Amino acid sequence: MKNFQNSRAPSPKGKPSTKPRTKQKSAAPRARTPKVTADRGPLFAGEGQEAGLKLQKILADAGLGSRRDMEAAIVAGRVSVNGTVATLGTRAKTTDAI
């Protein structure tokens, strides 16, 4: 019958190196160039742009509740923008009558 307790090969008994590995530094640091992407326009619609901000964000920033609470109020039909009942996803400017 075989003894399986010592079936593993013995580990090498060498000392670890005393010197830590370091990267060789290059002569001069390279200048980073910005990545060029296709012209997609701005990543978000700011205050000065036509689209405005999402309505629930404007209401939450005004201190009326959390964004989720404001989404529920919009879905329930309790919010209007410039006299029109708002739907979820409506964008508005801070200058609109909400």
N, CA, C and O atoms as a GROMACS GRO file, in nm:
protein
  392
    1MET      N    1   0.083  -0.118   0.000
    1MET     CA    2   0.000   0.000   0.000
    1MET      C    3   0.088   0.125   0.000
    1MET      O    4   0.188   0.131   0.072
    2LYS      N    5   0.050   0.228  -0.083
    2LYS     CA    6   0.130   0.349  -0.097
    2LYS      C    7   0.097   0.450   0.012
    2LYS      O    8  -0.018   0.460   0.056
    3ASN      N    9   0.196   0.523   0.053
    3ASN     CA   10   0.176   0.630   0.150
    3ASN      C   11   0.162   0.761   0.071
    3ASN      O   12   0.257   0.805   0.007
    4PHE      N   13   0.044   0.823   0.077
    4PHE     CA   14   0.018   0.944  -0.002
    4PHE      C   15   0.046   1.073   0.073
    4PHE      O   16   0.028   1.181   0.017
    5GLN      N   17   0.088   1.066   0.197
    5GLN     CA   18   0.110   1.187   0.274
    5GLN      C   19   0.228   1.268   0.221
    5GLN      O   20   0.222   1.391   0.222
    6ASN      N   21   0.331   1.205   0.175
    6ASN     CA   22   0.450   1.275   0.127
    6ASN      C   23   0.464   1.261  -0.024
    6ASN      O   24   0.575   1.243  -0.074
    7SER      N   25   0.354   1.269  -0.097
    7SER     CA   26   0.361   1.248  -0.240
    7SER      C   27   0.403   1.375  -0.316
    7SER      O   28   0.430   1.368  -0.436
    8ARG      N   29   0.408   1.490  -0.248
    8ARG     CA   30   0.446   1.614  -0.316
    8ARG      C   31   0.598   1.623  -0.327
    8ARG      O   32   0.672   1.573  -0.242
    9ALA      N   33   0.642   1.687  -0.432
    9ALA     CA   34   0.785   1.706  -0.449
    9ALA      C   35   0.834   1.808  -0.348
    9ALA      O   36   0.761   1.902  -0.315
   10PRO      N   37   0.954   1.792  -0.297
   10PRO     CA   38   1.005   1.889  -0.199
   10PRO      C   39   1.026   2.026  -0.264
   10PRO      O   40   1.062   2.036  -0.381
   11SER      N   41   1.002   2.129  -0.185
   11SER     CA   42   1.019   2.265  -0.238
   11SER      C   43   1.167   2.299  -0.240
   11SER      O   44   1.244   2.247  -0.160
   12PRO      N   45   1.208   2.387  -0.332
   12PRO     CA   46   1.349   2.425  -0.337
   12PRO      C   47   1.387   2.501  -0.210
   12PRO      O   48   1.308   2.581  -0.159
   13LYS      N   49   1.505   2.477  -0.160
   13LYS     CA   50   1.549   2.534  -0.034
   13LYS      C   51   1.644   2.651  -0.056
   13LYS      O   52   1.749   2.657   0.008
   14GLY      N   53   1.610   2.740  -0.144
   14GLY     CA   54   1.697   2.854  -0.168
   14GLY      C   55   1.653   2.974  -0.087
   14GLY      O   56   1.537   2.985  -0.049
   15LYS      N   57   1.746   3.064  -0.061
   15LYS     CA   58   1.713   3.186   0.010
   15LYS      C   59   1.650   3.285  -0.088
   15LYS      O   60   1.687   3.288  -0.205
   16PRO      N   61   1.555   3.365  -0.041
   16PRO     CA   62   1.500   3.468  -0.130
   16PRO      C   63   1.606   3.574  -0.156
   16PRO      O   64   1.697   3.595  -0.076
   17SER      N   65   1.593   3.639  -0.268
   17SER     CA   66   1.693   3.741  -0.301
   17SER      C   67   1.683   3.854  -0.199
   17SER      O   68   1.574   3.886  -0.152
   18THR      N   69   1.795   3.913  -0.165
   18THR     CA   70   1.797   4.019  -0.066
   18THR      C   71   1.768   4.155  -0.129
   18THR      O   72   1.742   4.252  -0.058
   19LYS      N   73   1.772   4.161  -0.259
   19LYS     CA   74   1.752   4.286  -0.329
   19LYS      C   75   1.614   4.286  -0.394
   19LYS      O   76   1.585   4.198  -0.475
   20PRO      N   77   1.527   4.383  -0.362
   20PRO     CA   78   1.396   4.386  -0.426
   20PRO      C   79   1.407   4.428  -0.572
   20PRO      O   80   1.495   4.506  -0.610
   21ARG      N   81   1.319   4.374  -0.653
   21ARG     CA   82   1.319   4.410  -0.794
   21ARG      C   83   1.266   4.551  -0.812
   21ARG      O   84   1.168   4.590  -0.748
   22THR      N   85   1.330   4.627  -0.897
   22THR     CA   86   1.283   4.762  -0.928
   22THR      C   87   1.283   4.780  -1.079
   22THR      O   88   1.360   4.716  -1.150
   23LYS      N   89   1.196   4.868  -1.125
   23LYS     CA   90   1.193   4.898  -1.268
   23LYS      C   91   1.307   4.993  -1.300
   23LYS      O   92   1.343   5.080  -1.220
   24GLN      N   93   1.363   4.975  -1.417
   24GLN     CA   94   1.465   5.068  -1.460
   24GLN      C   95   1.396   5.195  -1.507
   24GLN      O   96   1.302   5.190  -1.586
   25LYS      N   97   1.444   5.308  -1.458
   25LYS     CA   98   1.384   5.435  -1.496
   25LYS      C   99   1.438   5.478  -1.631
   25LYS      O  100   1.556   5.462  -1.661
   26SER      N  101   1.347   5.533  -1.712
   26SER     CA  102   1.390   5.580  -1.843
   26SER      C  103   1.463   5.713  -1.827
   26SER      O  104   1.456   5.776  -1.722
   27ALA      N  105   1.531   5.754  -1.931
   27ALA     CA  106   1.610   5.875  -1.925
   27ALA      C  107   1.523   5.998  -1.902
   27ALA      O  108   1.556   6.082  -1.818
   28ALA      N  109   1.412   6.010  -1.973
   28ALA     CA  110   1.323   6.125  -1.956
   28ALA      C  111   1.179   6.076  -1.956
   28ALA      O  112   1.144   5.984  -2.030
   29PRO      N  113   1.095   6.137  -1.874
   29PRO     CA  114   0.955   6.095  -1.875
   29PRO      C  115   0.887   6.135  -2.005
   29PRO      O  116   0.912   6.243  -2.060
   30ARG      N  117   0.802   6.046  -2.054
   30ARG     CA  118   0.731   6.075  -2.177
   30ARG      C  119   0.612   6.165  -2.148
   30ARG      O  120   0.548   6.152  -2.044
   31ALA      N  121   0.585   6.254  -2.239
   31ALA     CA  122   0.469   6.341  -2.224
   31ALA      C  123   0.344   6.262  -2.259
   31ALA      O  124   0.342   6.188  -2.358
   32ARG      N  125   0.241   6.278  -2.180
   32ARG     CA  126   0.115   6.208  -2.208
   32ARG      C  127   0.037   6.285  -2.312
   32ARG      O  128   0.023   6.407  -2.306
   33THR      N  129  -0.013   6.211  -2.407
   33THR     CA  130  -0.095   6.274  -2.510
   33THR      C  131  -0.239   6.235  -2.486
   33THR      O  132  -0.267   6.120  -2.453
   34PRO      N  133  -0.330   6.328  -2.503
   34PRO     CA  134  -0.471   6.293  -2.481
   34PRO      C  135  -0.520   6.195  -2.587
   34PRO      O  136  -0.479   6.201  -2.703
   35LYS      N  137  -0.608   6.107  -2.545
   35LYS     CA  138  -0.665   6.011  -2.640
   35LYS      C  139  -0.761   6.084  -2.732
   35LYS      O  140  -0.842   6.164  -2.688
   36VAL      N  141  -0.750   6.054  -2.859
   36VAL     CA  142  -0.836   6.117  -2.957
   36VAL      C  143  -0.954   6.024  -2.984
   36VAL      O  144  -0.936   5.907  -3.018
   37THR      N  145  -1.074   6.076  -2.966
   37THR     CA  146  -1.194   5.999  -2.993
   37THR      C  147  -1.277   6.073  -3.096
   37THR      O  148  -1.251   6.190  -3.125
   38ALA      N  149  -1.374   6.006  -3.149
   38ALA     CA  150  -1.462   6.069  -3.247
   38ALA      C  151  -1.536   6.184  -3.179
   38ALA      O  152  -1.562   6.179  -3.059
   39ASP      N  153  -1.570   6.285  -3.255
   39ASP     CA  154  -1.638   6.401  -3.200
   39ASP      C  155  -1.782   6.362  -3.166
   39ASP      O  156  -1.868   6.352  -3.253
   40ARG      N  157  -1.806   6.340  -3.038
   40ARG     CA  158  -1.938   6.298  -2.993
   40ARG      C  159  -2.013   6.411  -2.924
   40ARG      O  160  -2.128   6.394  -2.885
   41GLY      N  161  -1.950   6.523  -2.910
   41GLY     CA  162  -2.014   6.633  -2.839
   41GLY      C  163  -1.988   6.619  -2.690
   41GLY      O  164  -1.907   6.537  -2.648
   42PRO      N  165  -2.055   6.700  -2.610
   42PRO     CA  166  -2.031   6.696  -2.466
   42PRO      C  167  -2.085   6.568  -2.404
   42PRO      O  168  -2.178   6.507  -2.455
   43LEU      N  169  -2.023   6.528  -2.293
   43LEU     CA  170  -2.066   6.407  -2.225
   43LEU      C  171  -2.198   6.426  -2.152
   43LEU      O  172  -2.274   6.331  -2.135
   44PHE      N  173  -2.227   6.548  -2.110
   44PHE     CA  174  -2.353   6.576  -2.043
   44PHE      C  175  -2.399   6.715  -2.083
   44PHE      O  176  -2.320   6.797  -2.129
   45ALA      N  177  -2.526   6.740  -2.064
   45ALA     CA  178  -2.582   6.870  -2.099
   45ALA      C  179  -2.568   6.961  -1.978
   45ALA      O  180  -2.627   6.935  -1.873
   46GLY      N  181  -2.493   7.067  -1.991
   46GLY     CA  182  -2.471   7.159  -1.881
   46GLY      C  183  -2.581   7.262  -1.872
   46GLY      O  184  -2.678   7.259  -1.947
   47GLU      N  185  -2.565   7.354  -1.778
   47GLU     CA  186  -2.666   7.458  -1.755
   47GLU      C  187  -2.686   7.544  -1.878
   47GLU      O  188  -2.800   7.580  -1.910
   48GLY      N  189  -2.580   7.578  -1.947
   48GLY     CA  190  -2.591   7.671  -2.058
   48GLY      C  191  -2.636   7.607  -2.188
   48GLY      O  192  -2.651   7.677  -2.288
   49GLN      N  193  -2.659   7.478  -2.189
   49GLN     CA  194  -2.695   7.413  -2.314
   49GLN      C  195  -2.845   7.396  -2.324
   49GLN      O  196  -2.918   7.408  -2.226
   50GLU      N  197  -2.890   7.367  -2.443
   50GLU     CA  198  -3.033   7.362  -2.474
   50GLU      C  199  -3.108   7.254  -2.396
   50GLU      O  200  -3.221   7.277  -2.353
   51ALA      N  201  -3.049   7.137  -2.376
   51ALA     CA  202  -3.121   7.024  -2.320
   51ALA      C  203  -3.153   7.042  -2.171
   51ALA      O  204  -3.260   7.000  -2.128
   52GLY      N  205  -3.066   7.101  -2.094
   52GLY     CA  206  -3.090   7.117  -1.952
   52GLY      C  207  -3.057   6.992  -1.873
   52GLY      O  208  -2.995   6.898  -1.924
   53LEU      N  209  -3.099   6.991  -1.746
   53LEU     CA  210  -3.073   6.879  -1.656
   53LEU      C  211  -3.199   6.796  -1.639
   53LEU      O  212  -3.309   6.842  -1.667
   54LYS      N  213  -3.181   6.673  -1.592
   54LYS     CA  214  -3.298   6.590  -1.566
   54LYS      C  215  -3.379   6.654  -1.453
   54LYS      O  216  -3.323   6.705  -1.355
   55LEU      N  217  -3.509   6.648  -1.468
   55LEU     CA  218  -3.599   6.716  -1.376
   55LEU      C  219  -3.584   6.665  -1.233
   55LEU      O  220  -3.586   6.745  -1.139
   56GLN      N  221  -3.569   6.533  -1.215
   56GLN     CA  222  -3.556   6.481  -1.079
   56GLN      C  223  -3.430   6.530  -1.011
   56GLN      O  224  -3.427   6.542  -0.889
   57LYS      N  225  -3.325   6.558  -1.088
   57LYS     CA  226  -3.201   6.611  -1.030
   57LYS      C  227  -3.221   6.754  -0.985
   57LYS      O  228  -3.175   6.792  -0.877
   58ILE      N  229  -3.290   6.834  -1.065
   58ILE     CA  230  -3.316   6.973  -1.027
   58ILE      C  231  -3.398   6.977  -0.899
   58ILE      O  232  -3.368   7.055  -0.808
   59LEU      N  233  -3.502   6.894  -0.891
   59LEU     CA  234  -3.588   6.892  -0.773
   59LEU      C  235  -3.513   6.843  -0.649
   59LEU      O  236  -3.532   6.896  -0.540
   60ALA      N  237  -3.428   6.742  -0.666
   60ALA     CA  238  -3.351   6.689  -0.554
   60ALA      C  239  -3.248   6.792  -0.507
   60ALA      O  240  -3.226   6.807  -0.387
   61ASP      N  241  -3.185   6.862  -0.601
   61ASP     CA  242  -3.088   6.965  -0.564
   61ASP      C  243  -3.155   7.082  -0.493
   61ASP      O  244  -3.091   7.151  -0.414
   62ALA      N  245  -3.284   7.103  -0.520
   62ALA     CA  246  -3.358   7.210  -0.452
   62ALA      C  247  -3.396   7.170  -0.310
   62ALA      O  248  -3.444   7.253  -0.233
   63GLY      N  249  -3.375   7.044  -0.274
   63GLY     CA  250  -3.401   6.999  -0.138
   63GLY      C  251  -3.542   6.946  -0.117
   63GLY      O  252  -3.586   6.936  -0.002
   64LEU      N  253  -3.612   6.912  -0.222
   64LEU     CA  254  -3.750   6.862  -0.209
   64LEU      C  255  -3.756   6.714  -0.176
   64LEU      O  256  -3.863   6.664  -0.140
   65GLY      N  257  -3.647   6.643  -0.188
   65GLY     CA  258  -3.643   6.500  -0.159
   65GLY      C  259  -3.529   6.435  -0.236
   65GLY      O  260  -3.450   6.503  -0.301
   66SER      N  261  -3.522   6.304  -0.227
   66SER     CA  262  -3.418   6.232  -0.301
   66SER      C  263  -3.457   6.221  -0.447
   66SER      O  264  -3.572   6.247  -0.484
   67ARG      N  265  -3.363   6.183  -0.530
   67ARG     CA  266  -3.394   6.165  -0.673
   67ARG      C  267  -3.501   6.059  -0.692
   67ARG      O  268  -3.590   6.075  -0.775
   68ARG      N  269  -3.492   5.951  -0.615
   68ARG     CA  270  -3.592   5.844  -0.628
   68ARG      C  271  -3.730   5.894  -0.587
   68ARG      O  272  -3.830   5.860  -0.650
   69ASP      N  273  -3.736   5.974  -0.481
   69ASP     CA  274  -3.865   6.031  -0.439
   69ASP      C  275  -3.920   6.123  -0.547
   69ASP      O  276  -4.041   6.125  -0.573
   70MET      N  277  -3.833   6.200  -0.610
   70MET     CA  278  -3.877   6.292  -0.715
   70MET      C  279  -3.922   6.215  -0.839
   70MET      O  280  -4.015   6.258  -0.908
   71GLU      N  281  -3.856   6.102  -0.868
   71GLU     CA  282  -3.900   6.019  -0.981
   71GLU      C  283  -4.041   5.966  -0.955
   71GLU      O  284  -4.124   5.963  -1.046
   72ALA      N  285  -4.069   5.926  -0.831
   72ALA     CA  286  -4.203   5.877  -0.797
   72ALA      C  287  -4.306   5.988  -0.811
   72ALA      O  288  -4.418   5.962  -0.856
   73ALA      N  289  -4.272   6.110  -0.772
   73ALA     CA  290  -4.364   6.223  -0.784
   73ALA      C  291  -4.391   6.255  -0.931
   73ALA      O  292  -4.503   6.290  -0.967
   74ILE      N  293  -4.288   6.244  -1.015
   74ILE     CA  294  -4.305   6.271  -1.159
   74ILE      C  295  -4.395   6.166  -1.221
   74ILE      O  296  -4.485   6.199  -1.299
   75VAL      N  297  -4.372   6.039  -1.188
   75VAL     CA  298  -4.454   5.930  -1.243
   75VAL      C  299  -4.600   5.945  -1.198
   75VAL      O  300  -4.692   5.914  -1.274
   76ALA      N  301  -4.621   5.993  -1.075
   76ALA     CA  302  -4.756   6.010  -1.022
   76ALA      C  303  -4.827   6.130  -1.085
   76ALA      O  304  -4.947   6.148  -1.064
   77GLY      N  305  -4.754   6.213  -1.160
   77GLY     CA  306  -4.815   6.327  -1.228
   77GLY      C  307  -4.828   6.450  -1.140
   77GLY      O  308  -4.909   6.538  -1.170
   78ARG      N  309  -4.750   6.458  -1.033
   78ARG     CA  310  -4.758   6.572  -0.942
   78ARG      C  311  -4.662   6.684  -0.976
   78ARG      O  312  -4.655   6.783  -0.904
   79VAL      N  313  -4.586   6.671  -1.086
   79VAL     CA  314  -4.486   6.771  -1.123
   79VAL      C  315  -4.517   6.822  -1.263
   79VAL      O  316  -4.546   6.743  -1.354
   80SER      N  317  -4.510   6.954  -1.280
   80SER     CA  318  -4.530   7.012  -1.413
   80SER      C  319  -4.417   7.109  -1.443
   80SER      O  320  -4.360   7.170  -1.352
   81VAL      N  321  -4.384   7.121  -1.571
   81VAL     CA  322  -4.281   7.213  -1.617
   81VAL      C  323  -4.347   7.309  -1.715
   81VAL      O  324  -4.400   7.267  -1.818
   82ASN      N  325  -4.343   7.437  -1.683
   82ASN     CA  326  -4.403   7.542  -1.766
   82ASN      C  327  -4.550   7.511  -1.797
   82ASN      O  328  -4.596   7.535  -1.908
   83GLY      N  329  -4.623   7.458  -1.698
   83GLY     CA  330  -4.765   7.431  -1.714
   83GLY      C  331  -4.799   7.297  -1.776
   83GLY      O  332  -4.917   7.264  -1.787
   84THR      N  333  -4.700   7.219  -1.817
   84THR     CA  334  -4.723   7.088  -1.878
   84THR      C  335  -4.682   6.980  -1.779
   84THR      O  336  -4.576   6.988  -1.718
   85VAL      N  337  -4.768   6.878  -1.763
   85VAL     CA  338  -4.734   6.768  -1.672
   85VAL      C  339  -4.610   6.696  -1.725
   85VAL      O  340  -4.603   6.659  -1.842
   86ALA      N  341  -4.513   6.679  -1.636
   86ALA     CA  342  -4.385   6.619  -1.676
   86ALA      C  343  -4.393   6.468  -1.676
   86ALA      O  344  -4.473   6.409  -1.603
   87THR      N  345  -4.310   6.407  -1.757
   87THR     CA  346  -4.295   6.262  -1.759
   87THR      C  347  -4.153   6.229  -1.717
   87THR      O  348  -4.065   6.316  -1.719
   88LEU      N  349  -4.130   6.105  -1.680
   88LEU     CA  350  -3.997   6.064  -1.638
   88LEU      C  351  -3.900   6.078  -1.755
   88LEU      O  352  -3.930   6.033  -1.866
   89GLY      N  353  -3.786   6.139  -1.732
   89GLY     CA  354  -3.688   6.162  -1.836
   89GLY      C  355  -3.695   6.302  -1.893
   89GLY      O  356  -3.614   6.339  -1.978
   90THR      N  357  -3.791   6.382  -1.846
   90THR     CA  358  -3.802   6.520  -1.892
   90THR      C  359  -3.681   6.598  -1.846
   90THR      O  360  -3.635   6.583  -1.733
   91ARG      N  361  -3.630   6.680  -1.934
   91ARG     CA  362  -3.518   6.767  -1.900
   91ARG      C  363  -3.570   6.909  -1.890
   91ARG      O  364  -3.661   6.949  -1.963
   92ALA      N  365  -3.512   6.984  -1.800
   92ALA     CA  366  -3.554   7.122  -1.780
   92ALA      C  367  -3.434   7.206  -1.743
   92ALA      O  368  -3.329   7.154  -1.705
   93LYS      N  369  -3.450   7.335  -1.756
   93LYS     CA  370  -3.348   7.429  -1.712
   93LYS      C  371  -3.389   7.481  -1.576
   93LYS      O  372  -3.506   7.475  -1.537
   94THR      N  373  -3.292   7.532  -1.504
   94THR     CA  374  -3.324   7.586  -1.372
   94THR      C  375  -3.409   7.712  -1.384
   94THR      O  376  -3.467   7.756  -1.284
   95THR      N  377  -3.417   7.771  -1.502
   95THR     CA  378  -3.498   7.891  -1.522
   95THR      C  379  -3.642   7.858  -1.556
   95THR      O  380  -3.726   7.948  -1.557
   96ASP      N  381  -3.675   7.731  -1.585
   96ASP     CA  382  -3.812   7.691  -1.618
   96ASP      C  383  -3.900   7.698  -1.493
   96ASP      O  384  -3.852   7.686  -1.381
   97ALA      N  385  -4.030   7.719  -1.515
   97ALA     CA  386  -4.126   7.721  -1.405
   97ALA      C  387  -4.164   7.577  -1.373
   97ALA      O  388  -4.231   7.510  -1.452
   98ILE      N  389  -4.120   7.530  -1.259
   98ILE     CA  390  -4.143   7.391  -1.220
   98ILE      C  391  -4.243   7.389  -1.106
   98ILE      O  392  -4.278   7.283  -1.056
   0.00000   0.00000   0.00000
